[in-house]
Amino acid sequence: MTFAVEVNGRIRTVAIERTPREGQFRVSVDGHVHLIEAARVGASGLSLIVPEKGRASHDVEVLEGPATGEMTVRVGHDSFRAVVNGRRAVRADAGEQGVSGEQRIVSPMPGRVLRVMAAEGDQIGAGQPLIVVEAMKMENEFRSPKSGRVKHIGVREGMAVEAGRLLAIVE
């Protein structure tokens, strides 16, 4: 999985892939590759161990923000704002500013559809939740980028989706 992640205004390319070893991932940040051991801690926490750095351990808390893909990440006493796929994100509070025409909502990562909260033909408002996809044991809520009508729902609950899969179209 590859993501565009905006961290404090700077776009970084992050690629994550599982290794054959349970709980271990190969993580590339702007081309710099690291092996990371990760374990979930509570609802929003992760324990990360970096074997190549003398098994350095980092406790990370990821708190969902007000818009899809937006989050606050805490590492120790430091925190920062991050937006996953920030170049494509449409803030729920941005209203209709600059959003016109048919809008296609796609999954930026593989996962499983947990909830479908709208149906074809429904009238919806900007920022209204449409679909929730679970990826890497985190729920990702996809919201309408504008007010309009749901033209198409391309998934159903329980369905596996790949990165780039069309979830919905709003017109």
N, CA, C and O of each residue as an XYZ file, in Angstrom:
684
protein
N       0.845     -1.169      0.000
C       0.000      0.000      0.000
C       0.891      1.232      0.000
O       1.853      1.314      0.763
N       0.570      2.174     -0.847
C       1.324      3.416     -0.913
C       0.374      4.580     -0.660
O      -0.733      4.633     -1.197
N       0.834      5.506      0.168
C       0.012      6.640      0.564
C       0.782      7.934      0.353
O       2.010      7.965      0.441
N       0.039      9.005      0.071
C       0.583     10.355      0.162
C       0.151     10.844      1.532
O      -1.043     10.913      1.822
N       1.121     11.185      2.382
C       0.812     11.619      3.738
C       1.354     13.018      3.929
O       2.551     13.262      3.778
N       0.450     13.945      4.267
C       0.860     15.315      4.553
C       1.107     15.408      6.054
O       0.204     15.176      6.859
N       2.342     15.750      6.421
C       2.705     15.900      7.831
C       3.155     17.337      8.040
O       4.180     17.768      7.510
N       2.365     18.075      8.829
C       2.659     19.486      9.087
C       2.945     20.256      7.801
O       3.878     21.057      7.742
N       2.136     20.008      6.772
C       2.241     20.754      5.522
C       3.194     20.160      4.498
O       3.246     20.660      3.374
N       3.945     19.124      4.826
C       4.901     18.510      3.899
C       4.365     17.160      3.433
O       3.993     16.323      4.255
N       4.325     16.942      2.112
C       3.836     15.681      1.548
C       4.977     14.669      1.534
O       6.070     14.941      1.037
N       4.692     13.494      2.095
C       5.653     12.392      2.092
C       4.991     11.190      1.432
O       3.780     10.999      1.542
N       5.792     10.380      0.744
C       5.294      9.150      0.153
C       5.649      8.011      1.095
O       6.818      7.782      1.406
N       4.618      7.299      1.546
C       4.801      6.210      2.501
C       4.256      4.924      1.883
O       3.096      4.862      1.476
N       5.105      3.903      1.820
C       4.680      2.594      1.321
C       4.836      1.593      2.456
O       5.858      1.574      3.143
N       3.813      0.756      2.648
C       3.824     -0.236      3.725
C       3.506     -1.598      3.126
O       2.538     -1.750      2.380
N       4.326     -2.581      3.459
C       4.019     -3.952      3.034
C       4.381     -4.919      4.154
O       5.367     -4.733      4.868
N       3.562     -5.952      4.289
C       3.819     -6.988      5.300
C       5.021     -7.821      4.862
O       5.263     -8.017      3.672
N       5.766     -8.304      5.853
C       6.820     -9.263      5.571
C       6.280    -10.639      5.970
O       5.214    -10.718      6.582
N       6.983    -11.717      5.643
C       6.496    -13.042      6.055
C       6.437    -13.215      7.578
O       5.710    -14.074      8.076
N       7.189    -12.414      8.307
C       7.215    -12.522      9.771
C       5.996    -11.814     10.364
O       5.720    -10.665     10.021
N       5.278    -12.483     11.238
C       4.073    -11.942     11.880
C       4.375    -10.622     12.599
O       5.322    -10.540     13.382
N       3.575     -9.602     12.331
C       3.717     -8.316     13.013
C       4.844     -7.444     12.501
O       5.133     -6.401     13.088
N       5.489     -7.851     11.414
C       6.597     -7.060     10.879
C       6.213     -6.472      9.526
O       5.556     -7.126      8.715
N       6.631     -5.227      9.294
C       6.298     -4.510      8.065
C       7.546     -3.862      7.498
O       8.447     -3.462      8.236
N       7.587     -3.763      6.179
C       8.622     -3.003      5.488
C       7.985     -1.646      5.181
O       7.001     -1.566      4.445
N       8.550     -0.593      5.746
C       7.984      0.746      5.597
C       8.999      1.627      4.883
O      10.150      1.741      5.304
N       8.554      2.247      3.798
C       9.399      3.161      3.040
C       8.819      4.560      3.188
O       7.643      4.786      2.904
N       9.649      5.495      3.633
C       9.232      6.898      3.743
C      10.151      7.702      2.836
O      11.350      7.817      3.091
N       9.576      8.255      1.773
C      10.338      8.997      0.773
C      11.552      8.202      0.284
O      12.630      8.760      0.084
N      11.362      6.888      0.094
C      12.416      6.035     -0.441
C      13.350      5.438      0.592
O      14.167      4.586      0.243
N      13.265      5.847      1.847
C      14.103      5.285      2.916
C      13.352      4.120      3.545
O      12.279      4.310      4.117
N      13.910      2.908      3.443
C      13.220      1.696      3.867
C      13.650      1.290      5.279
O      14.832      1.320      5.622
N      12.650      0.908      6.089
C      12.887      0.445      7.452
C      12.031     -0.786      7.710
O      10.915     -0.887      7.200
N      12.550     -1.728      8.503
C      11.736     -2.829      8.995
C      11.178     -2.401     10.341
O      11.916     -1.938     11.211
N       9.866     -2.559     10.509
C       9.184     -2.124     11.726
C       8.366     -3.288     12.266
O       7.654     -3.955     11.515
N       8.467     -3.532     13.570
C       7.584     -4.491     14.228
C       6.489     -3.673     14.888
O       6.772     -2.723     15.618
N       5.238     -4.037     14.634
C       4.111     -3.248     15.130
C       3.107     -4.128     15.848
O       2.804     -5.240     15.417
N       2.595     -3.599     16.964
C       1.535     -4.278     17.708
C       0.532     -3.230     18.161
O       0.907     -2.147     18.610
N      -0.733     -3.562     18.039
C      -1.797     -2.663     18.468
C      -1.854     -2.632     19.986
O      -1.743     -3.669     20.640
N      -2.030     -1.417     20.553
C      -2.160     -1.225     21.993
C      -3.417     -0.393     22.221
O      -3.422      0.807     21.945
N      -4.468     -1.010     22.717
C      -5.721     -0.298     22.936
C      -6.386      0.072     21.625
O      -6.059     -0.463     20.566
N      -7.334      1.007     21.719
C      -8.133      1.386     20.558
C      -7.375      2.253     19.562
O      -7.618      2.155     18.359
N      -6.465      3.099     20.033
C      -5.819      4.042     19.124
C      -4.297      4.019     19.213
O      -3.635      4.897     18.659
N      -3.734      3.026     19.903
C      -2.295      3.007     20.098
C      -1.576      1.936     19.307
O      -2.157      0.922     18.921
N      -0.307      2.182     19.077
C       0.581      1.230     18.428
C       1.897      1.210     19.194
O       2.365      2.243     19.673
N       2.480      0.041     19.302
C       3.826     -0.082     19.830
C       4.705     -0.448     18.648
O       4.505     -1.487     18.019
N       5.678      0.402     18.344
C       6.545      0.181     17.194
C       7.962     -0.099     17.681
O       8.481      0.610     18.543
N       8.578     -1.129     17.127
C       9.960     -1.465     17.450
C      10.738     -1.431     16.141
O      10.304     -1.987     15.132
N      11.897     -0.769     16.172
C      12.745     -0.644     14.992
C      14.008     -1.475     15.237
O      14.950     -1.001     15.873
N      14.028     -2.725     14.728
C      15.166     -3.611     14.982
C      16.514     -3.022     14.551
O      17.513     -3.205     15.246
N      16.555     -2.324     13.422
C      17.819     -1.796     12.901
C      18.376     -0.651     13.751
O      19.537     -0.275     13.589
N      17.569     -0.096     14.647
C      18.003      0.992     15.529
C      18.165      0.478     16.953
O      17.792      1.157     17.909
N      18.729     -0.739     17.095
C      18.942     -1.305     18.415
C      17.650     -1.664     19.119
O      17.569     -1.632     20.347
N      16.627     -2.010     18.327
C      15.291     -2.359     18.836
C      14.651     -1.180     19.569
O      13.946     -1.357     20.563
N      14.910      0.017     19.063
C      14.285      1.221     19.636
C      12.775      1.054     19.617
O      12.204      0.589     18.630
N      12.133      1.437     20.714
C      10.687      1.274     20.865
C      10.010      2.635     20.897
O      10.505      3.577     21.517
N       8.873      2.723     20.222
C       8.105      3.968     20.189
C       6.639      3.645     20.431
O       6.067      2.784     19.762
N       6.035      4.335     21.383
C       4.591      4.221     21.592
C       3.937      5.340     20.811
O       4.281      6.510     20.976
N       2.994      4.978     19.961
C       2.346      5.938     19.072
C       0.843      5.879     19.306
O       0.264      4.798     19.411
N       0.217      7.051     19.386
C      -1.244      7.121     19.488
C      -1.749      7.867     18.271
O      -1.254      8.946     17.946
N      -2.735      7.295     17.596
C      -3.305      7.888     16.391
C      -4.763      8.225     16.685
O      -5.578      7.339     16.943
N      -5.082      9.530     16.642
C      -6.436      9.997     16.931
C      -7.055     10.544     15.658
O      -6.475     11.405     14.997
N      -8.236     10.041     15.316
C      -8.930     10.454     14.104
C      -9.303     11.927     14.181
O      -9.741     12.411     15.225
N      -9.128     12.637     13.071
C      -9.479     14.051     12.993
C     -10.875     14.251     12.451
O     -11.603     13.284     12.228
N     -11.260     15.518     12.234
C     -12.612     15.824     11.796
C     -12.915     15.461     10.342
O     -14.084     15.348      9.974
N     -11.897     15.277      9.517
C     -12.126     14.959      8.104
C     -11.535     13.588      7.783
O     -10.640     13.113      8.482
N     -12.032     12.965      6.735
C     -11.529     11.664      6.308
C     -10.035     11.738      6.054
O      -9.564     12.608      5.322
N      -9.292     10.823      6.660
C      -7.855     10.762      6.463
C      -7.058     11.682      7.359
O      -5.832     11.576      7.413
N      -7.723     12.586      8.064
C      -7.020     13.537      8.926
C      -6.866     12.938     10.315
O      -7.798     12.333     10.846
N      -5.681     13.110     10.904
C      -5.445     12.547     12.231
C      -4.388     13.343     12.983
O      -3.602     14.088     12.398
N      -4.396     13.158     14.296
C      -3.334     13.675     15.148
C      -2.540     12.463     15.603
O      -3.109     11.480     16.078
N      -1.228     12.537     15.457
C      -0.346     11.435     15.828
C       0.525     11.907     16.982
O       1.177     12.948     16.899
N       0.527     11.130     18.058
C       1.354     11.444     19.228
C       2.438     10.392     19.362
O       2.166      9.192     19.371
N       3.670     10.864     19.466
C       4.823     10.004     19.703
C       5.527     10.580     20.923
O       6.147     11.641     20.850
N       5.428      9.874     22.040
C       5.978     10.410     23.285
C       5.252     11.687     23.656
O       4.025     11.703     23.755
N       6.013     12.767     23.864
C       5.416     14.053     24.228
C       5.147     14.939     23.008
O       4.596     16.032     23.138
N       5.534     14.471     21.848
C       5.345     15.251     20.618
C       4.072     14.815     19.911
O       3.697     13.644     19.955
N       3.409     15.766     19.261
C       2.251     15.419     18.442
C       2.305     16.240     17.163
O       2.870     17.333     17.125
N       1.705     15.687     16.118
C       1.652     16.397     14.844
C       0.398     16.004     14.101
O      -0.211     14.971     14.380
N       0.020     16.834     13.159
C      -1.157     16.619     12.323
C      -0.711     15.912     11.055
O       0.301     16.272     10.454
N      -1.480     14.895     10.651
C      -1.189     14.170      9.412
C      -2.482     13.980      8.633
O      -3.547     13.779      9.215
N      -2.377     14.044      7.318
C      -3.519     13.782      6.447
C      -3.079     12.722      5.451
O      -2.183     12.955      4.641
N      -3.719     11.545      5.514
C      -3.390     10.455      4.594
C      -4.024     10.763      3.253
O      -5.204     11.106      3.171
N      -3.219     10.635      2.194
C      -3.640     10.991      0.843
C      -4.160     12.417      0.814
O      -5.187     12.710      0.203
N      -3.429     13.301      1.488
C      -3.806     14.702      1.645
C      -4.051     15.447      0.357
O      -4.856     16.378      0.324
N      -3.372     15.054     -0.710
C      -3.575     15.750     -1.977
C      -4.952     15.484     -2.552
O      -5.447     16.261     -3.368
N      -5.592     14.363     -2.122
C      -6.904     14.023     -2.655
C      -8.011     14.259     -1.643
O      -9.189     14.160     -1.984
N      -7.650     14.572     -0.398
C      -8.660     14.695      0.652
C      -9.502     15.948      0.458
O      -8.992     17.001      0.076
N     -10.781     15.822      0.722
C     -11.688     16.962      0.708
C     -12.215     17.099      2.121
O     -12.853     16.180      2.636
N     -11.964     18.213      2.746
C     -12.389     18.404      4.123
C     -13.900     18.493      4.195
O     -14.540     19.132      3.360
N     -14.459     17.844      5.200
C     -15.909     17.854      5.385
C     -16.406     19.260      5.674
O     -17.545     19.592      5.345
N     -15.562     20.099      6.289
C     -16.004     21.452      6.638
C     -15.704     22.460      5.530
O     -15.917     23.660      5.700
N     -15.211     21.966      4.398
C     -14.893     22.865      3.294
C     -16.142     23.223      2.494
O     -16.095     24.068      1.600
N     -17.239     22.585      2.817
C     -18.476     22.861      2.098
C     -18.336     22.492      0.639
O     -17.705     21.492      0.295
N     -18.923     23.299     -0.209
C     -18.926     22.991     -1.632
C     -17.847     23.768     -2.374
O     -17.794     23.735     -3.604
N     -17.001     24.455     -1.650
C     -16.006     25.312     -2.255
C     -15.083     24.514     -3.172
O     -14.341     23.655     -2.696
N     -15.114     24.779     -4.469
C     -14.236     24.130     -5.416
C     -14.619     22.698     -5.763
O     -13.875     22.028     -6.480
N     -15.749     22.213     -5.281
C     -16.158     20.843     -5.567
C     -17.399     20.904     -6.440
O     -18.465     21.330     -5.996
N     -17.250     20.473     -7.685
C     -18.403     20.479     -8.572
C     -18.345     19.245     -9.463
O     -17.315     18.580     -9.572
N     -19.460     18.964    -10.087
C     -19.528     17.816    -10.982
C     -19.527     16.502    -10.224
O     -19.595     16.468     -8.995
N     -19.449     15.433    -10.978
C     -19.470     14.086    -10.417
C     -18.194     13.846     -9.603
O     -17.091     14.131    -10.070
N     -18.353     13.323     -8.389
C     -17.216     13.039     -7.516
C     -17.123     11.533     -7.281
O     -18.078     10.908     -6.820
N     -15.973     10.963     -7.599
C     -15.743      9.531     -7.430
C     -14.961      9.331     -6.134
O     -13.922      9.961     -5.935
N     -15.448      8.468     -5.262
C     -14.793      8.187     -3.994
C     -14.183      6.804     -4.114
O     -14.891      5.821     -4.331
N     -12.844      6.730     -3.968
C     -12.134      5.459     -4.104
C     -11.387      5.135     -2.822
O     -11.041      6.031     -2.052
N     -11.145      3.870     -2.599
C     -10.389      3.437     -1.426
C      -8.906      3.613     -1.712
O      -8.409      3.084     -2.706
N      -8.178      4.351     -0.855
C      -6.751      4.537     -1.080
C      -5.928      3.330     -0.640
O      -4.719      3.281     -0.867
N      -6.597      2.343     -0.001
C      -5.888      1.188      0.543
C      -6.785     -0.037      0.495
O      -8.008      0.093      0.432
N      -6.193     -1.223      0.525
C      -7.027     -2.421      0.591
C      -7.639     -2.575      1.982
O      -7.067     -2.119      2.972
N      -8.787     -3.209      2.051
C      -9.444     -3.416      3.338
C     -10.745     -4.170      3.170
O     -10.963     -4.843      2.162
N     -11.614     -4.052      4.173
C     -12.924     -4.710      4.165
C     -13.978     -3.672      4.501
O     -13.798     -2.868      5.416
N     -15.078     -3.689      3.762
C     -16.168     -2.738      3.981
C     -16.918     -3.142      5.247
O     -17.450     -4.249      5.334
N     -16.957     -2.235      6.233
C     -17.680     -2.497      7.477
C     -19.120     -2.011      7.400
O     -20.041     -2.711      7.821
N     -19.314     -0.795      6.856
C     -20.654     -0.215      6.803
C     -20.843      0.574      5.513
O     -19.929      1.237      5.024
N     -22.058      0.481      4.980
C     -22.492      1.321      3.868
C     -23.655      2.125      4.414
O     -24.684      1.559      4.781
N     -23.499      3.452      4.471
C     -24.470      4.306      5.160
C     -25.327      5.141      4.221
O     -26.048      6.034      4.666
N     -25.254      4.856      2.922
C     -26.085      5.560      1.947
C     -26.446      4.573      0.844
O     -25.788      3.550      0.659
N     -27.491      4.901      0.130
C     -27.933      4.047     -0.976
C     -28.015      4.875     -2.247
O     -28.118      6.101     -2.197
N     -27.967      4.203     -3.377
C     -28.103      4.900     -4.649
C     -29.416      5.666     -4.655
O     -30.459      5.138     -4.268
N     -29.355      6.921     -5.099
C     -30.538      7.774     -5.153
C     -30.720      8.663     -3.934
O     -31.502      9.612     -3.985
N     -30.016      8.382     -2.833
C     -30.133      9.205     -1.626
C     -29.627     10.621     -1.876
O     -28.626     10.813     -2.567
N     -30.316     11.610     -1.315
C     -29.840     12.992     -1.290
C     -28.964     13.121     -0.047
O     -29.379     12.738      1.047
N     -27.753     13.659     -0.211
C     -26.827     13.748      0.910
C     -26.208     15.132      0.996
O     -26.232     15.899      0.033
N     -25.657     15.440      2.155
C     -24.984     16.714      2.374
C     -23.478     16.565      2.337
O     -22.951     15.462      2.484
N     -22.781     17.679      2.140
C     -21.317     17.674      2.152
C     -20.837     17.182      3.506
O     -21.315     17.640      4.544
N     -19.904     16.261      3.497
C     -19.335     15.726      4.729
C     -20.115     14.577      5.330
O     -19.700     14.021      6.347
N     -21.235     14.206      4.729
C     -22.041     13.104      5.263
C     -21.307     11.785      5.065
O     -20.808     11.522      3.971
N     -21.228     10.937      6.110
C     -20.560      9.638      5.975
C     -21.281      8.752      4.962
O     -22.509      8.681      4.937
N     -20.482      8.071      4.119
C     -21.038      7.175      3.103
C     -20.668      5.720      3.358
O     -21.526      4.837      3.355
N     -19.370      5.483      3.580
C     -18.855      4.116      3.669
C     -17.715      4.072      4.680
O     -16.921      5.008      4.777
N     -17.641      2.964      5.439
C     -16.535      2.751      6.367
C     -15.785      1.499      5.924
O     -16.374      0.432      5.749
N     -14.469      1.653      5.745
C     -13.611      0.542      5.341
C     -12.578      0.318      6.447
O     -11.934      1.259      6.911
N     -12.432     -0.941      6.859
C     -11.404     -1.286      7.836
C     -10.147     -1.690      7.084
O     -10.182     -2.554      6.208
N      -9.027     -1.048      7.440
C      -7.740     -1.369      6.839
C      -6.694     -1.332      7.946
O      -6.629     -0.364      8.703
N      -5.896     -2.350      8.045
C      -4.864     -2.463      9.082
C      -5.458     -2.251     10.468
O      -4.857     -1.596     11.319
N      -6.635     -2.809     10.685
C      -7.357     -2.771     11.954
C      -7.758     -1.360     12.377
O      -7.988     -1.102     13.558
N      -7.841     -0.448     11.406
C      -8.322      0.910     11.668
C      -9.523      1.168     10.776
O      -9.546      0.750      9.619
N     -10.527      1.861     11.317
C     -11.703      2.205     10.535
C     -11.461      3.516      9.803
O     -11.018      4.496     10.404
N     -11.750      3.535      8.510
C     -11.584      4.716      7.668
C     -12.948      5.093      7.118
O     -13.541      4.346      6.339
N     -13.446      6.263      7.528
C     -14.768      6.714      7.106
C     -14.622      7.608      5.887
O     -13.872      8.584      5.904
N     -15.347      7.266      4.827
C     -15.330      8.053      3.604
C     -16.604      8.879      3.559
O     -17.707      8.339      3.641
N     -16.448     10.199      3.428
C     -17.562     11.141      3.466
C     -17.776     11.765      2.096
O     -16.877     11.794      1.255
N     -18.978     12.259      1.899
C     -19.287     12.923      0.636
C     -18.532     14.242      0.544
O     -18.557     15.031      1.487
N     -17.865     14.492     -0.569
C     -17.144     15.753     -0.727
C     -18.061     16.933     -1.060
O     -17.610     18.077     -1.100
N     -19.347     16.655     -1.299
C     -20.275     17.728     -1.668
C     -21.708     17.282     -1.392
O     -21.975     16.099     -1.184
N     -22.607     18.234     -1.394
C     -24.033     17.907     -1.330
C     -24.459     17.422     -2.704
O     -23.952     17.890     -3.723
N     -25.380     16.495     -2.727
C     -25.844     15.989     -4.018
C     -26.613     14.702     -3.854
O     -27.200     14.428     -2.807
N     -26.597     13.914     -4.917
C     -27.304     12.642     -4.955
C     -26.288     11.523     -5.147
O     -25.344     11.656     -5.927
N     -26.488     10.416     -4.429
C     -25.617      9.253     -4.591
C     -26.001      8.587     -5.915
O     -27.100      8.050     -6.056
N     -25.093      8.631     -6.868
C     -25.345      8.049     -8.182
C     -25.055      6.550     -8.180
O     -25.746      5.770     -8.836
N     -24.009      6.155     -7.425
C     -23.586      4.748     -7.470
C     -22.915      4.363     -6.159
O     -22.126      5.133     -5.612
N     -23.225      3.187     -5.661
C     -22.509      2.564     -4.545
C     -21.892      1.300     -5.122
O     -22.607      0.413     -5.587
N     -20.572      1.217     -5.094
C     -19.879      0.111     -5.749
C     -19.457     -1.027     -4.841
O     -18.748     -1.933     -5.276
N     -19.884     -0.994     -3.577
C     -19.481     -2.042     -2.626
C     -20.659     -2.419     -1.738
O     -21.690     -1.747     -1.724
N     -20.484     -3.502     -1.002
C     -21.483     -3.920     -0.013
C     -20.747     -4.296      1.268
O     -19.547     -4.572      1.241
N     -21.453     -4.306      2.374
C     -20.848     -4.644      3.659
C     -20.235     -6.035      3.617
O     -20.816     -6.965      3.057
N     -19.049     -6.169      4.219
C     -18.339     -7.439      4.261
C     -17.435     -7.696      3.070
O     -16.655     -8.648      3.081
N     -17.527     -6.868      2.051
C     -16.769     -7.047      0.817
C     -15.308     -6.609      1.005
O     -15.040     -5.593      1.648
N     -14.380     -7.372      0.448
C     -12.972     -6.977      0.426
C     -12.769     -6.000     -0.725
O     -13.327     -6.184     -1.806
N     -11.970     -4.960     -0.494
C     -11.680     -3.975     -1.538
C     -10.173     -3.817     -1.677
O      -9.430     -3.955     -0.705
N      -9.739     -3.531     -2.871
C      -8.331     -3.256     -3.158
C      -8.123     -1.754     -3.237
O      -9.082     -0.996     -3.377
N      -6.882     -1.328     -3.147
C      -6.553      0.083     -3.318
C      -7.033      0.536     -4.695
O      -6.821     -0.163     -5.686
N      -7.667      1.682     -4.761
C      -8.173      2.211     -6.022
C      -9.576      1.771     -6.365
O     -10.123      2.211     -7.376
N     -10.183      0.907     -5.549
C     -11.537      0.417     -5.820
C     -12.546      1.553     -5.688
O     -12.505      2.315     -4.722
N     -13.446      1.666     -6.655
C     -14.499      2.679     -6.611
C     -15.499      2.308     -5.528
O     -16.098      1.233     -5.572
N     -15.682      3.201     -4.552
C     -16.627      2.977     -3.478
C     -17.981      3.581     -3.801
O     -19.017      2.940     -3.623
N     -17.965      4.831     -4.284
C     -19.225      5.529     -4.534
C     -19.002      6.668     -5.521
O     -17.883      7.136     -5.732
N     -20.111      7.094     -6.116
C     -20.102      8.290     -6.983
C     -21.210      9.201     -6.478
O     -22.349      8.771     -6.293
N     -20.859     10.479     -6.254
C     -21.831     11.502     -5.854
C     -21.911     12.523     -6.969
O     -20.893     13.011     -7.460
N     -23.166     12.850     -7.374
C     -23.334     13.867     -8.434
C     -24.155     15.027     -7.933
O     -24.402     15.977     -8.677
